[in-house]
Amino acid sequence: AYGLAKMYSDVCSNIVVDTKDRLLVKKIQSLDMKVYETKITMNNKLAEDALANFILKQIHV
């Protein structure tokens, strides 16, 4: 997650990371990125909808 965040830190100010990467949140935040932590694995339609709803809620849509 940190490598991806670092790669995109010049063009993105927000990133969604999986809960398994929670120990990297502060390190990612040091890149001046806002970090949203949730389960991002989508094994089924319910998980897809949950992730989409989480992201929309975070960006206030």
N, C-alpha and C positions, 0 to 999 in steps of 0.2 A: 504494500500500500504506500509506503514512504517513497519508494522509487518512482511509482506512477505519479504521486503527488508532486514530487520534485520535477519530473519531466514536464508536467502541465502547469506548474506554479506561475509561469510567465503569462499564461493565457486564461487561467481559471482562478477564481477566488474562493470557490466552494468545492467540496468533495464529499462523496458518500463512501464510507468504509464499513466493512463488515465488523460485527461485534468481536470477532476473533482477533481483530487488529487494534483492539482498544488500548493496548500498551504503546501504540505508535501515535496516538492522537496528539499528545503534546509536541512530539517531534514534527508532525505534519503542521500543527498550528504555528510552529516556529518559522514556517515558510509563508506566513501571513495568509493562511487559508482557513476558512471556516469549515469545520469538520462535522459531518452528520454521521452518527454511528447507528447502525441497524443491521438486521440480518439481510444480506443481499443475495443469498443463494436462492435461485428460483427453480424449484423442482416441480412445481405444478402451477395451475392457473391461480389458485388462492394466494400462493407466495408472490406471483407476479403482480397481482392486484394490490397486495399489502405493500410491496415496495413502491409501486407507482403512487399509491395513496400517501405513503410516508413522504416521498419526495414532493408531491404537490402541496402537502400540508406545510412542509418546511419553507417552500417558496411562496406560501400564502395565496395559492390559486384555489 
